[in-house]
């Protein structure tokens, strides 16, 4: 009697995934490997490990336009700039201390980012700002949002789409004027 066992196929990972130590998140589908032409040297192709975002998936499905996806990316960058050294998007006053007895002040880039964010938030409204933050900053899917807000999934889908339309209009109003 012979014992036949099937050989399990070996899983291979891209070098960048191993190098960054991101094998487990890569297996969970949280990251993707992208190959793009280097902007500094057009003859060279670079490999990047990028976190998958909900708005990229929405673009791939055709739920949102390329412009709306780009505005979501710009919104994420604005939030990162506004974050600065405080570690909190809303920069609570009680944490604004820097060193011994010195009061904290935002940098010029941070101030400018907050100014733009406040204008954007004013344009899209509190309700849609909450949905936008869940998508862009929380990387939450429409299903996750509907569960968190205890809303019907189809209603939430409509609200998510209207949020992206409002974001696009807000960016055009805030940055064009």
C-alpha positions in Angstrom: 0.0 0.0 0.0 1.5 3.3 -1.1 0.7 6.6 0.5 0.1 9.2 -2.1 -0.1 12.8 -0.8 -0.7 15.8 -3.0 1.9 18.4 -2.8 0.6 21.7 -1.7 1.4 24.5 -4.1 3.9 27.0 -2.7 2.6 30.5 -2.3 4.9 33.1 -3.7 4.8 36.7 -2.7 6.1 39.7 -4.5 9.5 40.9 -3.2 8.1 44.2 -2.0 5.6 42.4 0.2 8.3 40.3 1.9 10.7 43.2 2.2 8.1 45.4 4.0 6.9 42.5 6.2 3.3 42.8 5.0 2.6 39.1 4.1 -0.4 38.7 6.4 -2.2 42.0 5.4 -1.4 41.1 1.8 -3.0 37.7 2.2 -6.1 39.4 3.8 -6.4 41.4 0.6 -5.7 44.8 2.3 -2.8 45.7 0.0 -2.1 45.4 -3.7 1.0 45.6 -5.7 1.1 48.2 -8.5 3.6 48.7 -11.3 3.7 52.2 -12.7 6.0 54.3 -14.8 8.3 56.4 -12.6 7.4 60.1 -12.9 11.0 61.1 -12.5 12.4 58.6 -15.1 9.8 57.5 -17.7 12.1 54.7 -18.8 11.8 53.0 -15.4 8.9 51.1 -14.0 8.5 51.2 -10.2 6.7 48.7 -8.0 4.6 50.0 -5.1 2.7 48.3 -2.3 -0.5 50.2 -1.9 -3.4 49.9 0.6 -6.6 49.0 -1.2 -9.2 51.6 -0.7 -12.9 51.5 -0.9 -13.1 54.4 -3.3 -10.6 52.6 -5.7 -12.9 49.6 -5.7 -15.9 51.8 -6.3 -14.1 53.3 -9.3 -13.3 49.8 -10.6 -17.0 48.9 -10.3 -18.0 52.1 -12.1 -19.9 53.4 -9.1 -18.0 56.7 -9.1 -16.1 58.6 -11.7 -12.3 59.1 -12.0 -12.7 62.7 -10.9 -14.6 61.7 -7.8 -12.0 59.1 -6.9 -9.3 61.7 -7.3 -11.2 64.2 -5.1 -11.4 61.4 -2.4 -7.7 61.0 -2.6 -7.2 64.8 -2.3 -9.5 64.8 0.7 -7.4 62.1 2.4 -4.2 64.1 1.7 -5.8 67.2 3.1 -6.8 65.3 6.3 -3.2 64.0 6.6 -1.8 67.5 6.3 -4.3 68.9 8.8 -3.4 66.1 11.2 0.2 67.4 11.6 1.7 66.8 15.0 -1.5 66.6 17.0 -2.4 63.0 16.1 -6.0 64.0 16.0 -8.0 65.3 13.0 -10.0 67.6 15.1 -7.0 68.8 17.2 -8.5 68.9 20.7 -7.3 71.9 22.7 -6.3 69.9 25.8 -3.6 68.0 23.7 -2.2 71.1 22.1 0.9 71.4 24.3 4.4 71.2 22.9 7.2 70.8 25.4 7.7 72.8 28.6 5.0 75.5 28.9 4.9 76.3 25.2 1.5 76.5 23.6 1.0 74.5 20.4 0.5 76.3 17.1 -0.3 74.7 13.8 2.2 75.0 10.9 1.3 77.1 7.9 0.6 73.9 5.8 -1.6 72.6 8.6 -3.5 75.8 9.0 -4.1 75.9 5.2 -5.3 72.3 5.2 -7.7 73.0 8.0 -9.0 76.1 6.3 -9.7 74.1 3.1 -11.2 71.2 5.1 -13.6 73.5 7.0 -14.7 75.0 3.7 -15.3 71.5 2.2 -17.2 70.4 5.3 -19.4 73.4 5.2 -20.2 72.7 1.5 -21.0 69.0 1.9 -22.7 69.2 5.3 -22.3 67.3 8.5 -24.2 64.2 7.5 -22.3 63.7 4.3 -19.0 64.6 6.0 -19.6 61.7 8.4 -20.2 59.3 5.4 -17.1 60.7 3.6 -14.9 60.2 6.7 -16.2 56.6 7.0 -15.2 55.9 3.4 -12.0 57.8 2.9 -10.5 57.7 6.4 -12.1 54.6 7.8 -12.0 52.6 4.6 -15.5 51.3 5.3 -17.6 49.7 2.6 -21.3 50.7 2.0 -22.4 47.6 3.8 -20.2 48.6 6.9 -21.6 52.1 6.8 -25.2 50.9 6.6 -24.6 48.6 9.6 -22.8 51.4 11.6 -25.6 53.9 10.9 -28.4 51.3 11.2 -29.7 52.2 7.7 -31.1 50.3 4.8 -28.3 49.1 2.5 -29.9 50.5 -0.7 -30.6 53.9 1.0 -27.0 54.0 2.1 -25.8 53.3 -1.4 -27.7 56.3 -2.6 -26.3 58.4 0.2 -22.7 57.3 -0.6 -23.2 58.2 -4.2 -24.6 61.6 -3.3 -21.7 62.1 -0.9 -19.3 61.7 -3.8 -21.3 64.1 -6.0 -21.3 66.7 -3.2 -17.5 66.2 -2.7 -16.9 66.8 -6.4 -19.0 70.0 -6.3 -17.5 71.2 -3.1 -13.9 70.8 -4.4 -14.9 72.7 -7.6 -16.5 75.5 -5.5 -13.8 75.8 -2.9 -10.7 75.5 -5.1 -12.0 77.2 -8.3 -13.3 80.3 -6.5 
